[in-house]
Amino acid sequence: MSFGFIILFKKNDLLQLVGILQIKSYDKVKEFLHQEHVGRISTIDVNGYPQIIPMNFVFLNDAVYMHSHPRGEKIENFKRNEKVGFEVDRELEFLPSYFEDPKNASLADTLYISIVMKGTASLVTEKEEKTLALNGLMRKYQPEGGYDPIQSDMKVLDAVAVFKIVPIILQGKYKIGQNISPHDRLDLAQKIFKKNSPTAKETLKIMGFKITDDGLKMIEEPTW
């Protein structure tokens, strides 16, 4: 299954840049959503204001599933207006301005991955689907096990709400050095390696670099 990507700019140079930053692989989108633990759902409240709430979630069968208390503002919101937004992001690495020029603070930048959805939200009422979603959440957040799987005849299904978002539009963006030349990408990777932030090793891996005894080695192109 694939989703369309919307380009919001019209100038040729911006179109080219946005294209480079788009995630084009649906497998990469799914991989990222499986890894991340917190997403943000946006609904419209009774007064017409957006309400944004961070939530645990699982992505199953091309839909986002979440669970919550059976009563709550977000549920009332999407019962009234099924159109919702959902967003997941990860800041990989903050790039200080001195990487480029110690005199120009505007050159600070960030490497990141983000997924944004627009879709429809609804309560899941069918017990088999609720069971699937809740067990999917348990597998994601407690992969080591240590629990009995939920069964469709358990009373707990009546005590919790499960709702899902079916994406209509799904947009993915990432910035991991794919927008610069191989020479500049290696130079950036070396600066990240030298800075040695807590996220540096994972960032370099995502950028396609391997840390060896001889330094950094590019093992794959950072193309999603």
Backbone as ProteinMPNN parsed JSONL, in Angstrom:
{"seq_chain_A": "MSFGFIILFKKNDLLQLVGILQIKSYDKVKEFLHQEHVGRISTIDVNGYPQIIPMNFVFLNDAVYMHSHPRGEKIENFKRNEKVGFEVDRELEFLPSYFEDPKNASLADTLYISIVMKGTASLVTEKEEKTLALNGLMRKYQPEGGYDPIQSDMKVLDAVAVFKIVPIILQGKYKIGQNISPHDRLDLAQKIFKKNSPTAKETLKIMGFKITDDGLKMIEEPTW", "coords_chain_A": {"N_chain_A": [[0.856, -1.191, 0.0], [0.495, 2.256, -0.715], [0.947, 5.764, -0.144], [0.032, 9.095, -1.106], [2.219, 11.914, -1.537], [2.308, 15.25, -0.566], [3.311, 18.239, -2.048], [4.156, 21.388, -0.961], [5.242, 23.722, -1.901], [5.955, 26.034, -4.584], [8.001, 27.206, -6.006], [10.746, 26.486, -8.141], [13.293, 25.814, -7.065], [12.689, 25.276, -4.415], [10.919, 23.207, -4.753], [12.616, 21.212, -5.666], [14.274, 20.846, -3.409], [12.4, 20.048, -1.439], [11.589, 17.647, -2.592], [13.933, 16.11, -2.32], [14.001, 15.829, 0.414], [11.832, 14.281, 1.025], [10.395, 11.284, 2.315], [10.306, 8.459, 0.495], [9.95, 5.767, 0.592], [7.677, 3.434, 1.603], [8.116, 1.281, 3.25], [10.173, 2.236, 4.869], [8.777, 4.231, 6.208], [6.973, 2.666, 7.719], [8.831, 1.21, 9.244], [9.973, 3.26, 10.786], [7.721, 4.154, 12.252], [7.201, 1.865, 13.734], [9.343, 1.904, 15.433], [9.194, 4.238, 16.99], [7.898, 5.626, 20.051], [6.099, 7.552, 20.914], [3.432, 9.411, 19.683], [1.55, 12.178, 18.294], [-1.716, 13.161, 18.468], [-4.054, 15.162, 16.81], [-7.03, 16.779, 17.305], [-10.19, 18.473, 16.738], [-11.652, 20.727, 18.901], [-14.762, 21.489, 20.698], [-15.019, 24.196, 20.452], [-13.738, 24.792, 18.166], [-10.981, 24.842, 18.254], [-7.693, 23.429, 17.791], [-6.764, 20.436, 19.439], [-4.022, 18.928, 20.838], [-2.5, 15.936, 21.679], [-0.098, 13.904, 23.268], [0.492, 10.465, 22.633], [0.787, 6.931, 23.264], [1.171, 4.435, 20.708], [0.404, 2.093, 18.071], [1.26, 0.863, 14.875], [-0.582, -0.819, 12.685], [-1.639, -2.919, 10.061], [-1.812, -0.804, 8.214], [-2.926, 1.281, 9.661], [-3.202, 3.526, 12.454], [-3.298, 2.666, 15.81], [-4.605, 3.367, 19.036], [-5.046, 3.467, 22.618], [-7.241, 4.326, 25.326], [-8.858, 5.925, 28.183], [-12.357, 5.254, 28.351], [-13.9, 7.583, 28.226], [-13.405, 10.94, 27.237], [-11.992, 14.079, 26.145], [-10.737, 14.07, 23.603], [-11.923, 11.875, 22.351], [-14.617, 12.653, 22.246], [-14.225, 14.782, 20.579], [-13.41, 13.631, 18.053], [-15.62, 12.102, 17.546], [-17.417, 14.029, 16.916], [-16.169, 15.338, 14.832], [-14.595, 13.635, 12.503], [-12.209, 14.048, 11.203], [-8.772, 14.13, 11.603], [-5.401, 14.832, 12.744], [-2.119, 13.38, 12.825], [1.078, 12.939, 14.215], [4.513, 12.039, 14.2], [7.812, 12.256, 15.317], [11.419, 12.465, 15.266], [14.193, 13.937, 16.664], [17.331, 13.758, 15.443], [19.942, 14.827, 15.518], [21.3, 17.807, 16.744], [22.782, 20.376, 14.959], [25.318, 22.413, 15.623], [25.925, 25.918, 15.051], [28.609, 26.514, 14.72], [29.692, 24.448, 13.315], [29.649, 25.262, 10.73], [30.174, 28.086, 10.664], [31.543, 29.962, 13.143], [30.76, 32.537, 13.661], [28.226, 32.977, 12.783], [25.222, 32.522, 13.863], [22.847, 31.776, 12.672], [23.229, 29.588, 11.097], [22.857, 27.228, 12.409], [21.423, 23.967, 12.588], [19.296, 21.03, 12.141], [19.246, 17.511, 12.163], [16.773, 15.165, 11.272], [13.802, 13.061, 11.466], [10.502, 12.761, 10.34], [7.004, 12.057, 10.431], [3.868, 12.801, 9.137], [0.399, 12.635, 9.337], [-2.831, 12.909, 7.835], [-6.12, 12.1, 8.456], [-8.907, 9.897, 9.204], [-10.569, 9.359, 12.275], [-11.822, 6.833, 14.455], [-13.793, 5.007, 16.845], [-12.951, 1.724, 17.834], [-15.001, -0.96, 17.773], [-15.437, -3.635, 17.335], [-14.658, -6.702, 18.77], [-12.578, -8.488, 18.113], [-10.859, -6.912, 16.601], [-10.185, -4.961, 18.488], [-8.81, -6.575, 20.283], [-6.649, -7.378, 18.676], [-5.378, -4.875, 18.351], [-4.717, -4.122, 21.024], [-3.047, -6.228, 21.827], [-1.074, -5.804, 19.947], [-0.06, -3.35, 20.822], [1.016, -4.172, 23.297], [3.023, -5.963, 22.452], [4.697, -4.173, 21.164], [5.525, -2.315, 23.16], [6.345, -3.892, 25.254], [8.345, -5.898, 24.484], [9.834, -7.928, 25.56], [8.103, -9.703, 26.65], [6.429, -11.457, 29.295], [3.786, -11.315, 30.003], [0.335, -12.297, 29.779], [-1.267, -12.837, 26.724], [-3.953, -10.767, 25.537], [-7.311, -11.823, 25.363], [-10.18, -12.155, 23.237], [-12.518, -12.454, 24.659], [-12.228, -11.326, 27.116], [-13.047, -9.277, 29.951], [-11.705, -6.905, 30.173], [-11.699, -5.645, 27.752], [-14.012, -4.177, 27.651], [-13.505, -2.185, 29.372], [-11.741, -0.382, 28.401], [-11.037, 2.037, 25.901], [-10.457, 1.715, 22.451], [-9.135, 3.237, 19.671], [-8.771, 4.172, 16.217], [-6.752, 5.553, 13.602], [-7.173, 6.064, 10.268], [-5.079, 6.651, 7.693], [-5.389, 9.2, 5.256], [-3.893, 11.033, 3.907], [-0.433, 10.813, 3.903], [2.599, 11.993, 4.896], [6.091, 12.055, 4.708], [9.18, 13.217, 5.964], [12.695, 13.648, 5.944], [15.973, 14.395, 7.13], [19.104, 13.674, 6.727], [21.537, 14.185, 5.719], [21.338, 13.616, 3.047], [20.899, 15.617, 1.292], [23.198, 16.932, 0.648], [26.524, 17.041, -0.806], [28.57, 14.035, -1.276], [31.176, 14.5, -0.247], [30.787, 16.684, 1.497], [28.98, 15.472, 3.182], [30.475, 13.481, 4.434], [32.267, 15.15, 5.773], [30.49, 16.415, 7.529], [29.651, 14.186, 9.005], [32.036, 13.507, 10.288], [32.359, 15.704, 11.957], [30.132, 15.394, 13.617], [30.826, 12.967, 14.793], [33.133, 13.738, 16.193], [32.072, 15.634, 17.97], [30.516, 13.993, 19.542], [27.936, 13.525, 20.813], [25.227, 12.234, 22.933], [23.56, 10.961, 21.109], [25.049, 10.532, 18.863], [26.274, 8.156, 17.732], [24.078, 6.588, 16.888], [22.924, 8.379, 15.099], [24.929, 8.594, 13.141], [24.891, 5.997, 12.167], [22.318, 5.91, 11.006], [22.762, 7.799, 9.059], [24.291, 6.346, 7.367], [26.89, 5.626, 7.952], [29.681, 3.779, 9.241], [31.465, 3.179, 12.202], [34.823, 2.652, 12.357], [38.103, 1.237, 13.099], [39.768, 2.795, 11.663], [38.454, 5.142, 11.399], [35.612, 6.839, 10.063], [33.416, 5.123, 7.882], [31.611, 5.059, 4.907], [28.83, 3.088, 4.413], [26.428, 2.816, 3.163], [24.231, 4.608, 0.972], [22.427, 7.415, 2.137], [19.455, 7.129, 1.523], [16.035, 7.269, 1.469]], "CA_chain_A": [[0.0, 0.0, 0.0], [1.285, 3.483, -0.753], [0.202, 6.993, 0.069], [0.549, 10.217, -1.861], [2.953, 12.948, -0.827], [1.887, 16.57, -1.027], [4.344, 19.263, -2.078], [3.465, 22.615, -0.608], [5.905, 24.887, -2.457], [5.802, 26.136, -6.029], [9.229, 27.644, -6.649], [11.484, 25.319, -8.628], [14.378, 25.416, -6.172], [12.086, 24.692, -3.234], [10.374, 21.913, -5.158], [13.719, 20.262, -5.721], [14.7, 20.565, -2.049], [11.369, 19.27, -0.779], [11.654, 16.297, -3.14], [15.077, 15.43, -1.726], [13.733, 15.583, 1.827], [10.678, 13.413, 1.193], [10.547, 9.838, 2.45], [9.579, 7.853, -0.616], [9.802, 4.341, 0.854], [6.657, 3.123, 2.604], [8.733, 0.374, 4.218], [10.89, 3.077, 5.827], [7.749, 4.86, 7.034], [6.511, 1.66, 8.683], [9.942, 0.921, 10.155], [10.089, 4.371, 11.718], [6.568, 4.144, 13.144], [7.357, 0.742, 14.651], [10.402, 2.219, 16.392], [8.896, 5.377, 17.859], [6.982, 5.298, 21.14], [5.136, 8.62, 21.195], [2.9, 10.188, 18.575], [0.661, 13.256, 18.747], [-2.97, 13.221, 17.733], [-4.678, 16.477, 16.814], [-8.461, 16.804, 17.025], [-10.78, 19.815, 16.827], [-12.566, 20.728, 20.044], [-16.104, 22.007, 20.481], [-14.917, 25.612, 20.119], [-13.024, 24.937, 16.905], [-9.539, 24.904, 18.457], [-7.019, 22.133, 17.744], [-6.271, 19.851, 20.678], [-2.93, 18.021, 20.514], [-2.204, 15.097, 22.837], [0.868, 12.83, 23.017], [-0.106, 9.158, 22.888], [1.387, 5.685, 22.79], [0.44, 4.0, 19.525], [0.979, 1.027, 17.269], [0.871, 0.943, 13.472], [-0.942, -2.164, 12.25], [-2.543, -3.005, 8.914], [-1.9, 0.518, 7.589], [-3.689, 2.208, 10.506], [-2.648, 3.827, 13.781], [-4.192, 2.297, 16.903], [-4.29, 3.888, 20.364], [-6.048, 3.119, 23.624], [-7.408, 5.381, 26.323], [-10.065, 5.836, 28.991], [-13.52, 5.305, 27.45], [-14.431, 8.944, 28.086], [-12.361, 11.946, 27.164], [-12.249, 15.149, 25.176], [-10.317, 13.717, 22.241], [-12.925, 10.971, 21.783], [-15.773, 13.478, 21.904], [-13.853, 15.608, 19.434], [-13.47, 12.947, 16.75], [-16.999, 11.684, 17.295], [-18.075, 15.189, 16.322], [-15.466, 15.627, 13.576], [-13.695, 12.489, 12.354], [-10.948, 14.441, 10.574], [-7.745, 14.337, 12.622], [-4.006, 14.784, 12.332], [-1.252, 12.561, 13.671], [2.465, 13.293, 13.913], [5.589, 11.362, 14.926], [9.092, 12.797, 14.868], [12.61, 12.197, 16.07], [15.372, 14.765, 16.425], [18.516, 12.912, 15.429], [21.156, 15.532, 15.935], [21.38, 19.258, 16.574], [24.04, 20.763, 14.335], [25.623, 23.776, 16.072], [26.295, 26.84, 13.97], [30.055, 26.552, 14.514], [30.059, 23.459, 12.303], [29.8, 25.998, 9.478], [30.785, 29.4, 10.868], [31.329, 30.344, 14.541], [30.273, 33.908, 13.763], [26.888, 33.09, 12.188], [24.342, 31.619, 14.606], [21.713, 31.351, 11.843], [23.582, 28.369, 10.372], [22.496, 26.04, 13.192], [20.481, 23.139, 11.844], [18.907, 19.804, 12.83], [18.935, 16.301, 11.414], [15.507, 14.715, 11.848], [12.855, 12.245, 10.711], [9.144, 13.074, 10.788], [5.868, 11.54, 9.68], [2.638, 13.543, 9.413], [-0.773, 12.048, 8.696], [-4.179, 13.443, 7.918], [-6.988, 10.953, 8.237], [-10.154, 9.84, 9.955], [-10.483, 8.603, 13.524], [-13.065, 6.189, 14.875], [-13.694, 4.012, 17.898], [-12.989, 0.325, 17.417], [-16.023, -1.632, 18.574], [-15.389, -5.071, 17.104], [-13.769, -7.224, 19.805], [-11.38, -9.091, 17.538], [-9.957, -5.831, 16.208], [-9.669, -4.387, 19.729], [-7.829, -7.522, 20.797], [-5.485, -7.249, 17.818], [-4.709, -3.608, 18.639], [-4.142, -4.133, 22.372], [-1.895, -7.133, 21.81], [-0.037, -5.133, 19.179], [0.548, -2.37, 21.715], [1.827, -4.889, 24.278], [4.229, -6.468, 21.784], [5.582, -3.055, 20.852], [6.079, -1.644, 24.336], [6.898, -4.881, 26.17], [8.768, -6.973, 23.591], [10.429, -9.028, 26.322], [7.039, -10.596, 27.116], [6.098, -11.335, 30.717], [2.356, -11.049, 30.16], [-0.558, -13.188, 29.033], [-1.954, -12.093, 25.652], [-5.362, -10.455, 25.745], [-8.24, -12.639, 24.592], [-11.337, -11.361, 22.817], [-13.641, -12.608, 25.582], [-11.883, -10.75, 28.414], [-13.825, -8.107, 30.337], [-10.889, -5.698, 30.045], [-12.038, -4.977, 26.494], [-15.111, -3.242, 27.89], [-13.042, -1.142, 30.294], [-10.794, 0.489, 27.72], [-11.39, 2.443, 24.534], [-9.447, 1.6, 21.407], [-9.54, 3.952, 18.459], [-7.775, 4.086, 15.155], [-6.68, 6.578, 12.563], [-6.899, 5.558, 8.928], [-4.487, 7.768, 6.954], [-5.801, 9.565, 3.904], [-2.649, 11.625, 3.404], [0.714, 10.5, 4.745], [3.789, 12.693, 4.425], [7.298, 11.783, 5.47], [10.354, 14.025, 5.647], [13.877, 13.308, 6.711], [17.169, 15.143, 6.78], [20.223, 12.944, 7.322], [22.704, 14.457, 4.895], [21.12, 13.228, 1.654], [20.74, 16.831, 0.5], [24.499, 17.559, 0.41], [27.434, 16.202, -1.581], [29.255, 13.011, -0.477], [32.312, 15.099, 0.467], [30.262, 17.464, 2.615], [28.325, 14.535, 4.092], [31.551, 12.892, 5.239], [32.757, 16.198, 6.658], [29.484, 16.572, 8.575], [29.713, 12.992, 9.859], [33.239, 13.6, 11.118], [32.087, 16.7, 12.996], [29.211, 14.767, 14.573], [31.619, 11.971, 15.519], [34.021, 14.458, 17.101], [31.249, 16.25, 19.017], [30.221, 12.839, 20.404], [26.734, 13.69, 21.63], [24.648, 10.93, 23.294], [22.868, 10.355, 19.959], [25.93, 10.582, 17.695], [26.495, 6.851, 17.098], [22.863, 6.193, 16.185], [22.769, 9.295, 13.969], [25.884, 8.211, 12.101], [24.384, 4.752, 11.58], [21.204, 6.266, 10.135], [23.346, 8.527, 7.93], [24.947, 5.391, 6.49], [28.3, 5.498, 8.289], [30.117, 2.789, 10.221], [32.654, 3.59, 12.93], [35.858, 1.623, 12.293], [39.373, 1.611, 13.737], [40.396, 3.804, 10.807], [37.593, 6.319, 11.318], [34.26, 6.622, 9.546], [33.315, 4.527, 6.563], [30.261, 5.062, 4.354], [28.439, 1.736, 4.027], [25.267, 2.888, 2.287], [23.756, 5.952, 0.693], [21.28, 7.745, 2.99], [18.292, 7.378, 0.678], [14.805, 6.643, 1.964]], "C_chain_A": [[0.884, 1.23, 0.0], [0.371, 4.679, -0.611], [0.828, 8.096, -0.767], [1.289, 11.193, -0.971], [2.556, 14.3, -1.421], [3.071, 17.529, -0.972], [3.675, 20.617, -1.929], [4.095, 23.87, -1.216], [5.811, 24.875, -3.977], [7.087, 26.584, -6.73], [10.082, 26.424, -6.999], [12.564, 24.861, -7.667], [13.818, 24.767, -4.914], [11.483, 23.332, -3.55], [11.46, 20.851, -5.163], [14.159, 19.875, -4.318], [13.691, 19.705, -1.32], [11.381, 17.834, -1.276], [12.779, 15.488, -2.529], [14.776, 15.023, -0.291], [12.556, 14.642, 2.06], [11.091, 11.958, 1.41], [9.682, 9.184, 1.378], [9.309, 6.368, -0.407], [8.758, 4.111, 1.945], [7.19, 2.147, 3.645], [9.503, 1.157, 5.277], [9.92, 3.802, 6.753], [7.292, 3.887, 8.114], [7.599, 1.345, 9.714], [10.068, 2.008, 11.213], [8.938, 4.381, 12.723], [6.635, 2.981, 14.136], [8.373, 1.063, 15.754], [9.993, 3.28, 17.411], [7.801, 5.043, 18.865], [5.907, 6.346, 21.392], [4.732, 9.316, 19.899], [1.932, 11.224, 19.119], [-0.562, 13.306, 17.84], [-3.572, 14.612, 17.893], [-6.14, 16.338, 16.418], [-8.962, 18.241, 17.153], [-11.819, 19.811, 17.936], [-13.881, 21.428, 19.717], [-16.098, 23.485, 20.098], [-14.121, 25.864, 18.842], [-11.516, 25.049, 17.03], [-8.914, 23.512, 18.318], [-6.575, 21.706, 19.139], [-5.233, 18.802, 20.308], [-2.53, 17.263, 21.769], [-1.159, 14.056, 22.456], [0.28, 11.493, 23.449], [0.865, 8.037, 22.518], [0.547, 5.18, 21.621], [1.121, 2.779, 18.929], [0.429, 1.15, 15.854], [0.67, -0.477, 12.96], [-1.887, -2.085, 11.05], [-2.848, -1.63, 8.311], [-2.784, 1.492, 8.36], [-2.962, 2.393, 11.826], [-3.693, 3.466, 14.825], [-3.667, 2.881, 18.212], [-5.359, 3.427, 21.343], [-6.104, 4.224, 24.656], [-8.591, 5.034, 27.225], [-11.278, 5.964, 28.058], [-14.122, 6.691, 27.265], [-13.274, 9.932, 28.068], [-12.631, 12.933, 26.051], [-11.873, 14.741, 23.759], [-11.333, 12.798, 21.568], [-14.169, 11.744, 21.378], [-15.478, 14.339, 20.674], [-13.987, 14.847, 18.117], [-14.81, 12.265, 16.5], [-17.764, 12.794, 16.575], [-17.48, 15.515, 14.951], [-14.382, 14.573, 13.406], [-12.344, 12.848, 11.762], [-9.922, 14.803, 11.651], [-6.372, 14.396, 11.956], [-3.232, 13.901, 13.291], [0.182, 12.8, 13.236], [3.41, 12.501, 14.805], [6.902, 11.931, 14.417], [10.216, 12.36, 15.789], [13.696, 13.195, 15.687], [16.592, 13.865, 16.524], [19.722, 13.631, 16.004], [21.002, 17.024, 15.708], [22.759, 19.59, 16.037], [24.358, 22.202, 14.728], [26.136, 24.638, 14.924], [27.795, 26.822, 13.696], [30.546, 25.406, 13.624], [30.339, 24.143, 10.971], [30.575, 27.293, 9.65], [30.514, 29.847, 12.294], [30.778, 31.757, 14.723], [28.826, 34.063, 13.299], [25.953, 32.072, 12.839], [23.185, 31.097, 13.764], [21.991, 30.053, 11.096], [23.335, 27.099, 11.184], [21.396, 25.272, 12.462], [20.168, 21.882, 12.667], [18.741, 18.686, 11.822], [17.722, 15.659, 12.075], [14.817, 13.722, 10.922], [11.474, 12.605, 11.22], [8.117, 12.472, 9.84], [4.633, 12.326, 10.099], [1.499, 12.891, 8.635], [-1.97, 12.979, 8.82], [-5.111, 12.284, 7.607], [-8.261, 11.044, 9.04], [-9.985, 8.932, 11.159], [-11.843, 8.013, 13.867], [-12.787, 5.223, 16.012], [-13.746, 2.617, 17.285], [-13.961, -0.406, 18.337], [-15.992, -3.151, 18.421], [-14.303, -5.692, 17.994], [-12.494, -7.842, 19.251], [-10.362, -8.022, 17.147], [-9.373, -5.142, 17.435], [-8.58, -5.276, 20.316], [-6.531, -7.44, 20.004], [-4.682, -6.003, 18.167], [-4.023, -3.635, 20.0], [-2.953, -5.08, 22.462], [-0.743, -6.547, 21.003], [0.687, -4.083, 20.011], [1.46, -3.055, 22.732], [3.117, -5.411, 23.639], [5.221, -5.348, 21.501], [6.279, -2.517, 22.089], [6.669, -2.609, 25.365], [7.36, -6.098, 25.364], [9.395, -8.155, 24.317], [9.393, -10.005, 26.85], [6.731, -10.367, 28.584], [4.647, -10.994, 30.956], [1.575, -12.106, 29.383], [-1.266, -12.385, 27.949], [-3.428, -11.884, 25.983], [-6.213, -11.328, 24.829], [-9.514, -11.835, 24.323], [-12.542, -11.492, 23.741], [-13.359, -12.025, 26.965], [-12.689, -9.486, 28.684], [-13.041, -6.803, 30.178], [-11.209, -4.943, 28.758], [-13.153, -3.953, 26.661], [-14.671, -2.052, 28.744], [-12.11, -0.135, 29.638], [-11.331, 0.831, 26.335], [-10.198, 2.224, 23.621], [-9.963, 2.379, 20.202], [-8.412, 3.916, 17.451], [-7.872, 5.287, 14.227], [-6.337, 5.883, 11.256], [-6.343, 6.722, 8.097], [-5.127, 7.964, 5.584], [-4.62, 10.202, 3.179], [-1.549, 11.285, 4.398], [1.941, 11.152, 4.129], [4.964, 12.343, 5.315], [8.43, 12.676, 5.011], [11.517, 13.559, 6.509], [15.051, 14.146, 6.229], [18.333, 14.473, 7.489], [21.487, 13.096, 6.459], [22.537, 14.101, 3.434], [21.045, 14.432, 0.719], [22.063, 17.54, 0.227], [25.41, 16.567, -0.303], [28.082, 15.145, -0.682], [30.424, 13.568, 0.334], [31.827, 15.864, 1.694], [29.578, 16.57, 3.647], [29.356, 13.866, 5.004], [32.098, 13.913, 6.222], [31.791, 16.413, 7.818], [29.528, 15.388, 9.543], [30.919, 13.043, 10.786], [33.055, 14.612, 12.245], [31.141, 16.142, 14.058], [29.958, 13.748, 15.429], [32.521, 12.647, 16.556], [33.243, 15.091, 18.254], [30.781, 15.2, 20.027], [29.058, 13.096, 21.359], [26.181, 12.313, 21.991], [23.977, 10.208, 22.125], [23.775, 10.17, 18.742], [26.06, 9.237, 16.991], [25.272, 6.407, 16.308], [22.636, 7.081, 14.967], [23.689, 8.903, 12.824], [25.446, 6.919, 11.407], [23.262, 5.044, 10.596], [21.703, 7.012, 8.897], [24.079, 7.599, 6.964], [26.415, 5.169, 6.776], [28.532, 4.415, 9.344], [31.391, 3.301, 10.879], [33.646, 2.427, 12.925], [37.104, 2.109, 13.017], [40.075, 2.704, 12.947], [39.569, 5.081, 10.685], [36.204, 5.957, 10.828], [34.301, 6.057, 8.135], [31.855, 4.535, 6.116], [29.923, 3.657, 3.877], [27.186, 1.709, 3.159], [24.862, 4.342, 2.09], [22.51, 6.226, 1.557], [20.034, 8.11, 2.196], [17.106, 6.582, 1.197], [13.699, 6.776, 0.921]], "O_chain_A": [[1.926, 1.239, 0.656], [-0.819, 4.616, -0.917], [2.013, 8.039, -1.097], [1.008, 11.284, 0.224], [2.481, 14.456, -2.64], [3.754, 17.615, 0.049], [2.751, 20.954, -2.669], [3.55, 24.964, -1.07], [5.61, 23.823, -4.584], [7.241, 26.36, -7.93], [10.132, 25.453, -6.244], [12.745, 23.66, -7.464], [14.4, 23.814, -4.396], [11.526, 22.416, -2.728], [11.242, 19.725, -4.715], [14.397, 18.696, -4.054], [14.064, 18.74, -0.653], [11.207, 16.903, -0.491], [12.606, 14.303, -2.246], [15.246, 13.983, 0.171], [12.311, 14.244, 3.2], [12.019, 11.464, 0.77], [8.462, 9.349, 1.369], [8.526, 5.771, -1.145], [8.939, 4.546, 3.082], [6.764, 2.181, 4.8], [9.491, 0.788, 6.451], [10.199, 3.973, 7.94], [7.231, 4.244, 9.29], [7.319, 1.228, 10.907], [10.248, 1.715, 12.395], [9.159, 4.593, 13.915], [6.165, 3.111, 15.266], [8.27, 0.552, 16.869], [10.404, 3.219, 18.569], [6.889, 4.271, 18.568], [4.897, 6.045, 22.028], [5.581, 9.752, 19.122], [1.537, 11.154, 20.283], [-0.458, 13.47, 16.624], [-3.592, 15.165, 18.992], [-6.456, 15.843, 15.336], [-8.236, 19.118, 17.622], [-12.748, 19.004, 17.927], [-14.085, 21.9, 18.598], [-17.051, 23.976, 19.493], [-13.862, 27.012, 18.481], [-10.831, 25.319, 16.043], [-9.539, 22.518, 18.689], [-6.073, 22.516, 19.918], [-5.528, 17.882, 19.545], [-2.252, 17.87, 22.804], [-1.303, 13.389, 21.432], [-0.353, 11.397, 24.5], [1.659, 8.169, 21.588], [-0.649, 5.461, 21.546], [2.271, 2.474, 19.246], [-0.735, 1.501, 15.662], [1.625, -1.241, 12.819], [-2.818, -1.28, 11.034], [-3.986, -1.334, 7.948], [-3.332, 2.428, 7.776], [-2.203, 1.526, 12.26], [-4.839, 3.906, 14.741], [-2.463, 2.894, 18.468], [-6.455, 3.04, 20.936], [-5.141, 4.968, 24.841], [-9.237, 3.999, 27.061], [-11.224, 6.708, 27.078], [-14.783, 6.95, 26.259], [-12.292, 9.775, 28.794], [-13.4, 12.659, 25.13], [-12.607, 15.031, 22.814], [-11.584, 12.915, 20.368], [-14.717, 11.525, 20.298], [-16.353, 14.59, 19.846], [-14.6, 15.343, 17.172], [-15.109, 11.889, 15.367], [-18.633, 12.535, 15.743], [-18.193, 15.915, 14.031], [-13.361, 14.616, 14.093], [-11.418, 12.038, 11.812], [-10.167, 15.663, 12.497], [-6.207, 14.06, 10.783], [-3.642, 13.701, 14.434], [0.476, 12.859, 12.042], [3.158, 12.313, 15.995], [7.086, 12.073, 13.208], [9.996, 11.946, 16.927], [14.076, 13.288, 14.52], [16.852, 13.277, 17.573], [20.429, 13.107, 16.865], [20.622, 17.461, 14.622], [23.774, 19.152, 16.578], [23.728, 23.126, 14.216], [26.707, 24.137, 13.956], [28.22, 27.084, 12.571], [31.709, 25.402, 13.222], [31.157, 23.674, 10.181], [31.508, 27.578, 8.898], [29.358, 30.093, 12.639], [30.373, 32.128, 15.825], [28.254, 35.149, 13.405], [25.894, 30.914, 12.428], [22.596, 30.072, 14.106], [21.074, 29.472, 10.516], [23.583, 25.999, 10.689], [20.546, 25.867, 11.8], [20.71, 21.696, 13.756], [18.164, 18.883, 10.753], [17.641, 15.61, 13.302], [15.191, 13.563, 9.76], [11.288, 12.743, 12.429], [8.325, 12.389, 8.629], [4.381, 12.496, 11.291], [1.614, 12.631, 7.437], [-2.098, 13.733, 9.785], [-4.924, 11.572, 6.62], [-8.651, 12.117, 9.499], [-9.349, 7.881, 11.083], [-12.881, 8.618, 13.601], [-11.686, 4.687, 16.132], [-14.491, 2.368, 16.338], [-13.753, -0.458, 19.549], [-16.474, -3.87, 19.296], [-13.155, -5.249, 17.968], [-11.435, -7.725, 19.867], [-9.158, -8.199, 17.335], [-8.199, -4.775, 17.436], [-7.554, -4.787, 20.789], [-5.443, -7.434, 20.58], [-3.456, -6.056, 18.268], [-2.871, -3.217, 20.12], [-1.955, -4.762, 23.109], [0.424, -6.764, 21.329], [1.907, -3.942, 19.917], [2.559, -2.57, 23.0], [4.189, -5.304, 24.236], [6.433, -5.544, 21.587], [7.488, -2.289, 22.073], [7.414, -2.189, 26.251], [6.833, -7.197, 25.537], [9.481, -9.253, 23.767], [9.75, -11.028, 27.436], [6.765, -9.235, 29.068], [4.303, -10.441, 32.001], [2.093, -12.724, 28.452], [-1.823, -11.329, 28.249], [-4.061, -12.722, 26.626], [-5.874, -11.542, 23.666], [-9.873, -10.945, 25.095], [-13.493, -10.72, 23.621], [-14.155, -12.205, 27.887], [-12.981, -8.717, 27.768], [-13.631, -5.728, 30.062], [-11.011, -3.73, 28.685], [-13.233, -2.981, 25.909], [-15.371, -1.043, 28.829], [-11.732, 0.858, 30.259], [-11.991, 0.018, 25.687], [-9.061, 2.52, 23.988], [-11.101, 2.191, 19.773], [-7.255, 3.664, 17.789], [-8.913, 5.931, 14.093], [-5.322, 5.193, 11.159], [-7.065, 7.682, 7.828], [-5.371, 7.003, 4.854], [-4.381, 9.944, 1.999], [-1.724, 11.455, 5.604], [2.278, 10.892, 2.974], [4.842, 12.335, 6.54], [8.625, 12.875, 3.812], [11.339, 13.135, 7.651], [15.11, 14.551, 5.068], [18.538, 14.665, 8.687], [22.376, 12.244, 6.476], [23.473, 14.256, 2.65], [21.119, 14.284, -0.501], [22.072, 18.623, -0.357], [25.093, 15.381, -0.39], [28.142, 15.324, 0.534], [30.641, 13.157, 1.473], [32.374, 15.719, 2.787], [29.591, 16.87, 4.841], [29.126, 13.709, 6.203], [32.365, 13.582, 7.378], [32.219, 16.576, 8.961], [29.451, 15.572, 10.758], [30.821, 12.657, 11.951], [33.538, 14.402, 13.357], [31.324, 16.385, 15.251], [29.75, 13.673, 16.64], [32.645, 12.16, 17.68], [33.71, 15.082, 19.393], [30.665, 15.485, 21.219], [29.185, 12.907, 22.569], [26.616, 11.315, 21.418], [23.84, 8.985, 22.146], [23.319, 9.702, 17.699], [25.965, 9.181, 15.765], [25.401, 5.906, 15.191], [22.205, 6.599, 13.919], [23.271, 8.883, 11.666], [25.614, 6.773, 10.196], [23.24, 4.503, 9.491], [21.134, 6.872, 7.814], [24.448, 8.015, 5.865], [27.126, 4.593, 5.953], [27.693, 4.175, 10.213], [32.29, 3.798, 10.201], [33.344, 1.346, 13.429], [37.159, 3.245, 13.49], [40.884, 3.453, 13.496], [39.942, 5.997, 9.953], [35.685, 4.888, 11.147], [35.117, 6.464, 7.307], [30.971, 4.08, 6.843], [30.631, 3.092, 3.043], [26.906, 0.71, 2.497], [25.121, 5.194, 2.94], [21.643, 5.361, 1.687], [19.607, 9.264, 2.196], [17.179, 5.362, 1.341], [12.58, 6.312, 1.144]]}, "name": "protein", "num_of_chains": 1, "seq": "MSFGFIILFKKNDLLQLVGILQIKSYDKVKEFLHQEHVGRISTIDVNGYPQIIPMNFVFLNDAVYMHSHPRGEKIENFKRNEKVGFEVDRELEFLPSYFEDPKNASLADTLYISIVMKGTASLVTEKEEKTLALNGLMRKYQPEGGYDPIQSDMKVLDAVAVFKIVPIILQGKYKIGQNISPHDRLDLAQKIFKKNSPTAKETLKIMGFKITDDGLKMIEEPTW"}
